[in-house]
Amino acid sequence: MKKSTIALVAAAGTTAVAASIPYFYRQNTDLRASHYVFRSPKVRGALDGFRIVQVSDLHNRELGKGNCHLLGLLEAQLPDLIVITGDLVDSYHPNPEKALQFCRAAVKAAPCYYVTGNHEHRMSQERLTQFLRRIEDCGVTVLRNRAVELGPHTTDAEGNPKGEGYFRLLGVDCQQGKTDTLQRLMQKRDPEELNILLAHKPHYADYYEKAGVDLVLTGHAHGGQWRLPLVGAIYAPGQGLLPEYTAGMYRLGKTVMCVSRGLGNSSFPLRIENKPELVTVILRAE
């Protein structure tokens, strides 16, 4: 091959790479808000219209200085509740300060609840215990295989709770998603009460459905990392190639599962047609 031809090919390749950089930059930094509506006859009273904002798979990332872009978008969703569904930190970049800084700011927008992901469980037990303690020091409630009663903070003129609208929020550790832990938690449920589960891995969907949860909020799949036309998601951890559960709402019998595409990346740093996502789920009476 002539030197002139080689130079021409090299120049064309360099130009193509340079032209693609803005595209890939936007794919990984152009934060989007997605909105989903969950309807159920168990959504009653003041709970109708309740807004849950889901943060998932942040992986120690900053979207804007001090996560200002993420926090601004979060506040714009007018959350009644913020839930963090795991991988707040990244085991490959273990310094948690960015994640903790985000938590300190997020609790000012709404009450925050958190469950662990697989990256948290890659820490030593000592470091994980210390990290969870620091999360709670930020004002975030850690749900480790337990349930709490929550509802809109509405009262009448005398300060008494106003109307119906309470629900049960459950959280399971990433490692407990397919054990009998969730079954035990659900044995104590009121069949007329709404049960919402925070869990990290969507590929345990069969266990969530079997337990009888009404709504599950998960992440972990990173949206399938690459999403291609006519193909969809390419790969997700725990599901492999052409994964089934990667983004959006899925109905599993009487259970609905919402999977966030997540906000950060981990060992594979590049997203294609799969921009970082902040999820808002709005509860509506059926």
Backbone bond lengths (Angstrom), bond angles and torsions (degrees), N, CA, C in turn:
res aa  C-N    CA-C-N  psi(-1)  N-CA   C-N-CA  omega(-1)  CA-C   N-CA-C  phi
1 M - - - 1.466 - - 1.533 108.73 -
2 K 1.333 115.92 134.83 1.445 120.45 -179.06 1.537 110.54 -66.96
3 K 1.338 113.95 151.72 1.461 119.33 179.13 1.522 111.54 -60.37
4 S 1.341 116.66 -35.46 1.463 119.68 -179.96 1.520 111.42 -66.12
5 T 1.340 116.28 -36.93 1.471 120.93 178.74 1.522 110.45 -68.38
6 I 1.338 114.89 -43.18 1.464 119.79 178.41 1.523 110.27 -60.75
7 A 1.306 116.44 -43.07 1.458 120.47 179.73 1.516 111.23 -64.11
8 L 1.347 116.51 -38.20 1.463 120.89 179.64 1.532 111.00 -66.03
9 V 1.334 116.28 -43.97 1.470 121.09 178.60 1.527 110.27 -63.22
10 A 1.324 116.61 -43.42 1.463 120.52 179.56 1.512 111.16 -63.10
11 A 1.329 116.53 -41.72 1.462 120.23 179.31 1.521 110.97 -64.43
12 A 1.349 116.30 -41.35 1.457 120.14 179.18 1.523 110.94 -64.08
13 G 1.341 116.01 -41.37 1.460 119.66 178.41 1.510 112.27 -63.85
14 T 1.326 115.81 -42.29 1.467 120.55 179.02 1.522 110.88 -62.92
15 T 1.338 115.92 -41.44 1.466 120.56 178.96 1.522 111.32 -63.81
16 A 1.346 116.41 -41.57 1.466 120.58 -179.89 1.527 110.97 -64.21
17 V 1.321 116.13 -42.13 1.468 119.72 179.37 1.523 110.37 -64.37
18 A 1.333 116.06 -45.09 1.459 120.58 -179.23 1.521 111.16 -62.42
19 A 1.341 116.12 -39.94 1.466 119.95 -179.36 1.522 111.99 -68.50
20 S 1.339 117.10 -27.65 1.471 120.36 -176.90 1.521 112.81 -82.75
21 I 1.330 117.89 -17.50 1.465 120.60 -176.45 1.521 112.34 -58.38
22 P 1.363 120.19 -47.37 1.474 118.82 178.43 1.529 113.00 -60.23
23 Y 1.333 116.59 -36.22 1.472 120.19 179.02 1.524 110.25 -62.19
24 F 1.332 116.84 -51.51 1.456 119.98 -177.81 1.524 111.22 -66.47
25 Y 1.326 117.16 -33.43 1.462 120.18 176.77 1.526 110.49 -61.72
26 R 1.331 116.30 -46.52 1.473 119.53 179.61 1.522 111.32 -64.99
27 Q 1.324 117.22 -37.58 1.458 120.39 -179.28 1.526 111.84 -60.61
28 N 1.311 116.81 -27.50 1.463 120.32 -174.47 1.518 114.01 -106.49
29 T 1.343 117.29 -6.81 1.468 119.49 -176.93 1.522 113.99 -127.46
30 D 1.323 117.68 -13.18 1.472 121.06 -176.18 1.531 108.79 -80.63
31 L 1.315 115.47 86.83 1.461 122.53 -174.66 1.525 111.25 -66.74
32 R 1.326 116.54 132.60 1.455 122.64 -178.81 1.531 111.08 -119.94
33 A 1.322 115.74 151.00 1.464 121.94 172.49 1.519 108.36 -106.29
34 S 1.318 116.31 128.41 1.476 122.03 177.04 1.517 108.75 -114.05
35 H 1.326 116.22 139.81 1.460 121.49 -177.08 1.528 110.23 -121.36
36 Y 1.312 115.69 132.40 1.460 122.15 178.17 1.529 108.49 -130.65
37 V 1.320 115.73 148.31 1.458 121.78 178.24 1.526 108.55 -112.30
38 F 1.318 115.76 127.58 1.466 121.78 174.96 1.514 108.21 -108.74
39 R 1.323 117.07 118.76 1.461 122.17 -179.18 1.524 110.39 -109.11
40 S 1.333 114.81 136.74 1.456 119.53 179.84 1.525 109.23 -160.09
41 P 1.333 117.56 145.03 1.470 119.42 173.19 1.524 112.25 -65.72
42 K 1.335 117.52 -12.99 1.463 120.80 177.50 1.525 112.21 -80.78
43 V 1.329 116.72 -10.42 1.468 120.68 175.06 1.519 107.03 -85.04
44 R 1.339 115.90 108.93 1.460 120.40 -173.56 1.521 111.30 -131.68
45 G 1.306 114.78 158.74 1.461 121.69 173.65 1.510 112.79 57.74
46 A 1.319 115.48 -135.19 1.458 121.78 -175.84 1.527 113.04 -68.53
47 L 1.327 117.51 -9.56 1.461 120.62 178.82 1.528 111.64 -72.86
48 D 1.330 117.01 -20.51 1.466 121.09 178.52 1.532 109.26 -64.15
49 G 1.324 116.75 118.19 1.456 121.70 -176.97 1.523 114.09 97.37
50 F 1.334 117.90 -0.81 1.462 122.99 178.88 1.528 109.36 -60.56
51 R 1.339 117.16 134.60 1.453 122.23 -173.97 1.528 110.49 -113.44
52 I 1.330 115.38 120.41 1.457 122.37 177.58 1.526 108.09 -109.64
53 V 1.325 116.72 121.25 1.463 121.12 177.79 1.524 108.52 -103.47
54 Q 1.327 115.45 128.29 1.462 121.98 -175.38 1.525 111.49 -107.24
55 V 1.325 115.15 126.04 1.465 123.25 173.66 1.523 107.02 -109.47
56 S 1.327 117.24 125.13 1.462 118.74 -177.76 1.530 110.55 -140.47
57 D 1.319 115.11 143.30 1.470 122.10 171.25 1.531 112.57 55.02
58 L 1.311 115.87 50.64 1.462 120.15 178.06 1.532 111.08 -71.79
59 H 1.310 117.41 -33.00 1.475 122.83 175.75 1.529 113.06 52.76
60 N 1.330 115.65 46.20 1.477 121.13 176.98 1.526 113.23 63.62
61 R 1.303 118.06 18.13 1.455 120.56 -173.32 1.526 111.91 -83.44
62 E 1.317 115.77 153.34 1.457 122.83 171.24 1.526 108.57 -115.05
63 L 1.315 116.29 122.41 1.459 121.98 173.04 1.526 106.84 -107.26
64 G 1.318 115.49 93.82 1.455 121.17 -168.98 1.515 109.16 88.62
65 K 1.311 116.97 156.29 1.453 120.81 -179.14 1.527 110.48 -59.82
66 G 1.337 115.77 126.49 1.453 119.67 -176.73 1.517 112.73 63.34
67 N 1.350 116.49 23.86 1.464 123.35 -176.65 1.536 112.06 60.12
68 C 1.321 116.15 34.06 1.469 119.16 -176.46 1.518 112.10 -64.20
69 H 1.339 118.20 -35.07 1.469 120.03 179.15 1.529 110.60 -67.12
70 L 1.329 115.36 -44.25 1.463 119.87 179.39 1.519 111.03 -64.62
71 L 1.316 117.36 -45.95 1.464 120.88 -178.27 1.530 111.14 -66.74
72 G 1.324 116.88 -37.63 1.461 119.51 177.82 1.514 111.62 -63.93
73 L 1.342 117.00 -42.94 1.461 120.59 178.60 1.521 110.70 -67.30
74 L 1.332 116.07 -38.68 1.465 120.19 178.82 1.526 110.67 -61.14
75 E 1.310 117.30 -48.35 1.466 120.76 -179.27 1.523 111.43 -63.71
76 A 1.329 117.00 -32.58 1.464 120.89 -179.80 1.524 112.46 -67.30
77 Q 1.334 117.09 -18.15 1.469 120.45 178.66 1.523 112.46 -80.14
78 L 1.331 117.25 -5.28 1.470 123.35 -179.09 1.529 110.98 51.84
79 P 1.320 117.29 57.84 1.467 119.60 -174.36 1.522 112.99 -69.78
80 D 1.320 116.19 140.83 1.460 121.94 165.87 1.519 110.43 -88.38
81 L 1.337 115.10 -24.19 1.460 121.81 -177.88 1.521 108.01 -152.33
82 I 1.331 116.95 139.52 1.459 122.47 174.59 1.523 107.90 -115.50
83 V 1.324 116.32 129.76 1.461 120.61 179.01 1.528 108.56 -121.73
84 I 1.321 116.05 138.68 1.463 123.03 -178.81 1.522 106.99 -116.97
85 T 1.341 116.20 113.18 1.465 119.57 -170.61 1.531 112.21 -103.87
86 G 1.326 115.67 52.65 1.455 120.78 167.52 1.521 116.17 91.47
87 D 1.344 114.31 165.03 1.465 124.63 -177.34 1.522 111.53 52.55
88 L 1.291 115.57 45.02 1.456 121.70 172.85 1.527 109.42 -66.49
89 V 1.329 116.30 -31.52 1.462 122.65 176.84 1.527 109.27 -110.76
90 D 1.324 115.42 174.03 1.464 121.02 179.01 1.520 108.45 -126.47
91 S 1.316 116.52 125.17 1.461 119.79 -175.54 1.528 112.25 -67.93
92 Y 1.345 117.27 -20.20 1.464 119.80 178.07 1.528 112.24 -83.38
93 H 1.331 116.18 -17.48 1.466 122.30 176.34 1.531 106.07 -134.93
94 P 1.330 117.36 78.03 1.466 121.83 -162.19 1.521 117.10 -73.52
95 N 1.332 119.67 -5.55 1.459 119.69 179.98 1.531 110.03 -65.95
96 P 1.329 118.98 115.13 1.469 120.96 -172.98 1.526 114.97 -89.03
97 E 1.328 118.94 5.08 1.465 120.08 -170.56 1.522 113.21 -60.21
98 K 1.332 117.42 -39.31 1.467 119.49 178.80 1.517 110.98 -62.76
99 A 1.328 116.51 -40.99 1.464 120.83 179.66 1.518 110.79 -64.98
100 L 1.317 116.79 -41.89 1.461 120.46 -179.83 1.528 111.05 -68.32
101 Q 1.316 116.54 -37.35 1.465 120.14 176.65 1.526 110.33 -61.47
102 F 1.341 116.03 -41.41 1.461 119.74 176.77 1.522 110.86 -61.09
103 C 1.321 117.51 -43.77 1.468 121.52 -178.77 1.528 111.52 -61.34
104 R 1.313 116.67 -42.54 1.474 120.23 -179.45 1.526 111.05 -60.90
105 A 1.320 116.26 -34.44 1.461 119.86 179.52 1.535 111.35 -81.50
106 A 1.326 117.52 -38.43 1.466 121.12 -175.32 1.519 112.35 -63.78
107 V 1.346 117.61 -37.20 1.465 120.13 -177.38 1.527 112.12 -65.28
108 K 1.339 117.28 -15.96 1.460 119.86 176.74 1.521 111.85 -75.54
109 A 1.352 116.54 -18.76 1.461 120.80 -179.07 1.519 112.21 -89.56
110 A 1.327 118.10 -33.65 1.476 122.18 -178.23 1.524 108.42 -173.93
111 P 1.342 118.12 161.96 1.468 120.18 173.74 1.525 110.84 -56.77
112 C 1.342 116.67 139.13 1.468 122.50 -175.68 1.531 110.76 -119.13
113 Y 1.328 115.51 136.72 1.458 122.63 176.97 1.522 108.66 -128.60
114 Y 1.326 115.65 144.76 1.469 120.76 -169.35 1.525 111.64 -138.95
115 V 1.343 115.50 140.92 1.465 121.83 169.54 1.526 108.30 -126.01
116 T 1.315 115.86 154.56 1.464 121.14 -176.40 1.524 111.54 -76.89
117 G 1.352 113.98 156.53 1.459 122.08 171.14 1.513 110.07 -115.97
118 N 1.321 116.58 -176.83 1.458 120.16 -177.56 1.530 112.27 -66.73
119 H 1.341 117.38 -29.18 1.470 118.35 -179.78 1.523 111.28 -70.14
120 E 1.316 118.62 -34.95 1.463 119.94 174.94 1.524 110.65 -62.95
121 H 1.330 115.77 -37.47 1.461 118.79 -175.98 1.527 112.74 -79.98
122 R 1.324 117.22 -3.07 1.463 119.30 171.09 1.528 111.63 -82.23
123 M 1.341 116.51 -10.98 1.460 120.30 173.90 1.524 109.51 -70.11
124 S 1.313 115.30 160.52 1.460 118.50 169.55 1.521 108.28 -66.15
125 Q 1.320 116.36 159.40 1.453 119.90 -179.52 1.523 111.48 -59.80
126 E 1.331 115.95 -37.42 1.466 120.07 179.61 1.527 110.99 -64.96
127 R 1.325 116.62 -45.01 1.462 119.96 -178.67 1.529 110.92 -68.90
128 L 1.337 117.18 -37.56 1.458 119.98 178.58 1.526 110.49 -64.06
129 T 1.325 117.23 -43.94 1.464 120.72 178.74 1.525 110.69 -60.49
130 Q 1.320 116.32 -42.89 1.464 120.69 179.35 1.533 110.60 -65.00
131 F 1.335 116.54 -42.20 1.458 120.36 -179.35 1.526 111.30 -63.97
132 L 1.311 117.68 -44.29 1.463 120.87 -179.96 1.525 111.00 -64.47
133 R 1.318 116.51 -34.99 1.462 119.81 176.59 1.529 110.20 -65.43
134 R 1.314 116.75 -39.58 1.462 120.43 179.56 1.532 110.84 -69.91
135 I 1.338 116.89 -34.42 1.468 120.71 175.62 1.528 109.43 -59.86
136 E 1.325 116.13 -46.71 1.466 119.73 -179.51 1.524 111.52 -67.82
137 D 1.333 117.34 -31.02 1.466 120.14 175.69 1.525 111.16 -64.35
138 C 1.324 116.88 -25.62 1.471 121.26 176.77 1.523 112.06 -75.51
139 G 1.332 117.02 -11.84 1.459 120.75 -177.94 1.509 114.37 102.01
140 V 1.333 117.20 4.99 1.463 122.59 179.18 1.526 108.95 -89.81
141 T 1.326 117.27 135.12 1.459 121.24 177.26 1.524 109.63 -87.49
142 V 1.322 116.43 124.58 1.459 121.89 178.05 1.520 108.45 -91.56
143 L 1.328 116.08 122.23 1.470 121.08 177.78 1.523 108.70 -100.66
144 R 1.314 116.19 98.31 1.463 121.15 178.76 1.518 108.54 -106.95
145 N 1.330 115.96 93.15 1.452 122.40 175.47 1.524 112.05 57.94
146 R 1.330 114.84 48.94 1.461 120.77 178.19 1.520 109.72 -152.37
147 A 1.318 115.33 174.12 1.462 121.61 -177.40 1.517 109.52 -131.80
148 V 1.341 115.78 151.07 1.459 121.90 176.08 1.525 108.91 -133.62
149 E 1.314 116.06 154.80 1.459 122.10 175.27 1.527 109.11 -93.51
150 L 1.321 115.65 128.90 1.456 120.74 -178.95 1.520 109.98 -134.39
151 G 1.317 115.20 166.20 1.452 119.95 175.85 1.506 111.20 -179.67
152 P 1.326 117.02 172.27 1.457 120.65 178.95 1.533 110.82 -60.38
153 H 1.309 115.40 142.30 1.469 119.66 -179.59 1.532 108.85 -88.32
154 T 1.330 115.29 69.38 1.464 120.70 -179.39 1.521 108.89 -117.04
155 T 1.337 115.83 137.54 1.462 120.71 -179.77 1.516 109.89 -135.50
156 D 1.333 115.31 161.68 1.457 119.59 176.16 1.535 109.26 -86.55
157 A 1.339 116.51 -171.68 1.470 121.09 -175.52 1.515 112.51 -62.07
158 E 1.349 117.20 -27.72 1.459 121.28 -179.65 1.525 112.86 -89.32
159 G 1.341 116.44 -0.08 1.453 119.36 179.69 1.512 114.19 88.30
160 N 1.340 118.40 9.24 1.456 121.32 179.03 1.527 109.96 -87.30
161 P 1.364 117.61 152.02 1.464 119.84 177.00 1.529 111.02 -53.75
162 K 1.311 116.36 136.26 1.461 122.27 -174.65 1.524 110.52 -102.86
163 G 1.304 116.13 113.77 1.459 121.82 172.07 1.522 113.58 69.68
164 E 1.344 114.34 -168.92 1.455 121.54 178.71 1.527 109.07 -86.81
165 G 1.318 115.55 178.68 1.446 117.97 172.58 1.506 115.61 129.61
166 Y 1.312 117.94 19.78 1.455 118.76 176.48 1.525 109.76 -92.08
167 F 1.311 115.61 153.72 1.456 119.85 179.01 1.516 109.41 -142.11
168 R 1.314 115.50 169.93 1.462 122.36 -177.45 1.525 108.56 -108.94
169 L 1.329 116.53 123.23 1.456 122.20 177.78 1.519 108.69 -106.11
170 L 1.343 115.77 121.99 1.452 122.04 -178.59 1.520 109.50 -112.77
171 G 1.324 116.43 148.80 1.453 120.89 175.62 1.510 110.76 -138.19
172 V 1.342 116.03 134.52 1.466 120.36 176.56 1.522 109.29 -122.80
173 D 1.321 115.51 141.28 1.454 121.01 173.88 1.522 110.00 -58.26
174 C 1.321 115.10 152.34 1.460 120.02 178.44 1.528 111.74 -53.79
175 Q 1.323 117.32 -39.33 1.458 121.29 -177.16 1.527 113.16 -76.36
176 Q 1.328 117.47 -10.49 1.461 120.77 -175.37 1.531 113.08 -104.68
177 G 1.346 116.92 6.04 1.451 120.00 -172.67 1.511 114.98 -59.73
178 K 1.320 117.99 -33.85 1.461 119.70 -177.64 1.530 112.78 -116.66
179 T 1.310 116.35 25.87 1.461 120.94 173.09 1.523 108.54 -98.98
180 D 1.332 116.94 -174.63 1.465 120.14 179.64 1.524 112.10 -84.32
181 T 1.337 117.54 5.99 1.471 121.04 179.78 1.526 110.84 -57.49
182 L 1.322 116.60 -48.93 1.464 120.41 -178.80 1.519 110.91 -64.18
183 Q 1.322 117.64 -39.90 1.462 120.52 178.11 1.525 110.76 -58.57
184 R 1.333 116.73 -41.39 1.464 120.27 -179.57 1.533 110.57 -66.28
185 L 1.316 116.53 -40.83 1.459 119.77 178.70 1.525 111.19 -63.24
186 M 1.322 116.07 -38.38 1.459 120.53 -176.17 1.525 112.89 -78.32
187 Q 1.326 117.91 -17.08 1.462 120.26 176.81 1.524 111.68 -63.81
188 K 1.327 116.86 -24.01 1.465 121.20 -177.70 1.527 112.56 -91.87
189 R 1.323 117.17 7.91 1.467 119.22 -173.16 1.515 111.93 -78.98
190 D 1.321 114.83 155.05 1.453 123.04 167.66 1.527 106.67 -89.32
191 P 1.339 120.16 120.90 1.462 121.59 -175.70 1.524 113.70 -60.61
192 E 1.339 117.33 -17.76 1.462 120.03 179.68 1.530 111.93 -92.80
193 E 1.337 117.35 -5.36 1.460 121.26 -175.88 1.520 110.13 -97.75
194 L 1.329 115.80 143.20 1.462 122.24 177.29 1.524 109.58 -71.18
195 N 1.336 116.26 130.57 1.459 122.59 178.55 1.519 109.55 -117.35
196 I 1.334 116.82 119.06 1.462 122.72 -179.37 1.526 108.13 -116.08
197 L 1.337 115.93 128.40 1.460 122.03 -175.94 1.523 110.81 -109.21
198 L 1.326 115.98 134.58 1.460 122.58 169.09 1.530 107.38 -102.57
199 A 1.321 116.09 122.25 1.459 121.56 179.16 1.526 107.64 -147.50
200 H 1.303 117.29 158.74 1.464 119.29 -174.45 1.523 113.43 -89.99
201 K 1.334 117.23 -42.10 1.465 119.90 -168.59 1.531 112.17 -101.43
202 P 1.328 117.58 121.75 1.463 120.10 -179.78 1.524 114.01 -74.63
203 H 1.326 117.63 -21.87 1.465 118.93 -176.41 1.528 112.71 -76.64
204 Y 1.333 117.89 3.77 1.458 121.23 168.84 1.528 110.51 -94.83
205 A 1.315 116.10 25.17 1.465 121.68 -174.13 1.521 112.60 -55.04
206 D 1.325 117.82 -38.92 1.470 120.53 -178.73 1.526 111.35 -61.27
207 Y 1.327 117.33 -36.15 1.467 120.88 179.40 1.523 110.90 -69.85
208 Y 1.338 116.44 -38.17 1.454 119.79 179.55 1.533 110.36 -66.18
209 E 1.326 115.48 -41.96 1.472 119.38 179.27 1.529 110.54 -65.62
210 K 1.326 116.32 -44.48 1.463 120.31 -178.98 1.521 111.73 -60.89
211 A 1.330 117.03 -33.95 1.468 121.05 -179.43 1.524 111.43 -72.52
212 G 1.324 118.14 -19.63 1.458 120.94 177.74 1.512 114.48 88.53
213 V 1.345 116.93 23.47 1.459 120.48 177.88 1.532 109.36 -69.53
214 D 1.327 117.11 144.98 1.464 120.46 179.63 1.529 112.06 -81.13
215 L 1.328 116.67 -46.41 1.462 122.28 -177.08 1.522 108.56 -137.86
216 V 1.336 115.72 133.03 1.465 122.00 178.06 1.520 108.27 -120.48
217 L 1.329 117.04 135.57 1.454 122.82 174.77 1.522 108.34 -114.81
218 T 1.335 116.62 120.64 1.462 121.74 -175.99 1.529 110.72 -135.67
219 G 1.328 115.28 174.22 1.460 121.65 176.33 1.512 110.22 -142.82
220 H 1.345 117.05 -120.98 1.460 125.58 169.19 1.534 114.86 71.44
221 A 1.322 119.25 -36.85 1.466 120.93 -172.66 1.521 113.15 -79.06
222 H 1.333 117.97 -12.60 1.466 122.27 -179.89 1.532 111.93 55.17
223 G 1.325 115.94 30.48 1.456 119.91 178.09 1.508 114.69 69.25
224 G 1.326 117.01 10.71 1.465 119.12 -175.39 1.519 112.22 86.27
225 Q 1.325 117.71 4.66 1.460 126.47 176.68 1.523 112.70 66.89
226 W 1.324 117.92 -63.48 1.463 122.31 172.51 1.520 108.14 -113.06
227 R 1.336 116.98 133.42 1.458 121.66 177.01 1.528 107.71 -121.77
228 L 1.316 116.19 118.59 1.455 120.88 -173.98 1.526 110.88 -114.66
229 P 1.329 118.05 146.30 1.471 121.24 178.59 1.527 111.17 -57.23
230 L 1.335 115.55 139.12 1.470 124.09 178.43 1.524 113.54 67.59
231 V 1.320 116.84 -6.41 1.469 120.96 -179.77 1.519 110.54 -113.72
232 G 1.342 116.61 -45.86 1.456 121.38 -176.91 1.504 111.21 89.03
233 A 1.310 116.07 -147.91 1.463 121.64 -176.48 1.527 110.73 -69.24
234 I 1.325 115.63 141.90 1.466 120.59 -175.89 1.526 112.59 -93.31
235 Y 1.338 117.05 -47.28 1.466 118.85 -174.34 1.520 110.16 -153.16
236 A 1.322 116.43 141.76 1.462 121.53 174.11 1.524 109.11 -142.33
237 P 1.343 117.86 140.38 1.464 120.31 178.26 1.524 110.93 -60.44
238 G 1.317 115.12 135.52 1.451 120.55 -179.79 1.514 113.62 86.19
239 Q 1.339 116.84 -14.55 1.465 120.82 179.88 1.527 112.67 -120.55
240 G 1.326 116.76 -21.40 1.448 119.87 177.87 1.519 112.92 78.51
241 L 1.338 115.88 -151.94 1.453 122.21 -177.71 1.527 111.24 -72.23
242 L 1.326 115.73 146.06 1.468 123.77 179.80 1.527 110.97 48.52
243 P 1.317 117.32 59.10 1.475 121.59 -175.28 1.525 112.50 -66.78
244 E 1.326 115.19 155.38 1.465 121.35 -175.77 1.521 112.98 -86.35
245 Y 1.328 117.08 -39.06 1.466 121.28 -174.31 1.534 109.83 -116.72
246 T 1.316 117.40 104.59 1.465 119.75 -175.43 1.519 114.04 -133.99
247 A 1.333 119.27 -29.50 1.466 120.05 -175.14 1.523 109.56 -163.78
248 G 1.339 115.78 137.86 1.457 119.82 174.25 1.519 113.58 92.19
249 M 1.323 115.29 -162.66 1.459 122.58 -173.82 1.527 111.02 -99.75
250 Y 1.325 115.41 138.50 1.466 122.68 177.28 1.522 108.26 -129.86
251 R 1.325 116.49 134.62 1.466 120.18 176.02 1.516 108.71 -99.93
252 L 1.338 115.47 125.24 1.461 123.29 -178.48 1.520 107.43 -122.80
253 G 1.330 117.02 85.47 1.452 119.47 -174.14 1.518 109.63 65.25
254 K 1.327 116.92 -120.13 1.473 121.17 178.37 1.524 112.49 -92.76
255 T 1.320 116.52 1.40 1.466 121.82 180.00 1.523 110.10 -102.41
256 V 1.330 116.29 139.25 1.463 122.02 173.13 1.524 107.95 -113.71
257 M 1.327 116.37 132.32 1.462 121.55 179.80 1.522 109.31 -118.45
258 C 1.321 116.16 129.15 1.459 122.31 176.56 1.531 108.18 -108.57
259 V 1.333 116.72 122.92 1.459 122.45 -178.50 1.525 109.05 -110.58
260 S 1.321 116.63 121.40 1.463 121.67 177.07 1.522 110.60 -83.22
261 R 1.334 116.19 142.13 1.465 120.69 174.08 1.525 111.21 -72.46
262 G 1.319 116.97 -14.01 1.452 120.84 176.75 1.512 113.28 85.14
263 L 1.317 114.64 174.19 1.465 122.34 -173.19 1.520 113.55 -114.93
264 G 1.309 118.11 -30.61 1.454 121.07 -176.29 1.514 111.94 -121.48
265 N 1.322 114.58 -178.08 1.456 122.07 176.21 1.517 108.77 -122.98
266 S 1.309 115.06 168.06 1.462 118.92 179.67 1.520 109.56 -127.79
267 S 1.339 118.03 -114.97 1.459 121.00 -175.75 1.523 111.72 -66.87
268 F 1.335 117.59 -26.11 1.463 120.61 176.26 1.520 107.88 -109.94
269 P 1.322 119.19 110.53 1.465 121.55 -164.98 1.522 116.21 -89.57
270 L 1.329 119.24 4.94 1.459 119.87 -170.19 1.525 111.59 -122.28
271 R 1.336 116.69 128.12 1.465 123.73 173.14 1.525 109.30 -105.48
272 I 1.337 115.34 145.95 1.467 121.15 174.29 1.519 108.32 -131.56
273 E 1.340 116.41 125.11 1.471 123.23 -178.45 1.526 110.99 51.51
274 N 1.301 115.59 40.47 1.467 121.36 -171.32 1.522 108.03 -156.10
275 K 1.320 116.67 64.75 1.462 121.03 -172.87 1.529 111.63 -69.29
276 P 1.330 117.44 151.69 1.478 119.77 179.54 1.518 111.22 -57.70
277 E 1.321 115.26 145.79 1.463 120.28 -166.56 1.521 112.49 -134.34
278 L 1.319 114.87 134.44 1.463 122.76 168.44 1.523 106.88 -107.46
279 V 1.318 117.39 124.00 1.465 122.41 -173.76 1.524 110.91 -100.44
280 T 1.318 116.18 135.78 1.467 121.97 169.94 1.530 108.36 -120.44
281 V 1.320 116.07 125.41 1.466 122.02 175.21 1.529 107.66 -109.49
282 I 1.319 116.00 124.82 1.456 121.76 -179.64 1.526 108.68 -105.72
283 L 1.312 116.91 122.85 1.467 121.98 179.64 1.520 109.43 -82.42
284 R 1.337 116.39 132.58 1.446 121.59 179.77 1.523 110.51 -134.54
285 A 1.327 115.23 142.30 1.454 120.68 175.64 1.518 109.46 -68.79
286 E 1.313 115.94 142.74 1.464 120.63 177.68 1.505 109.33 -96.89
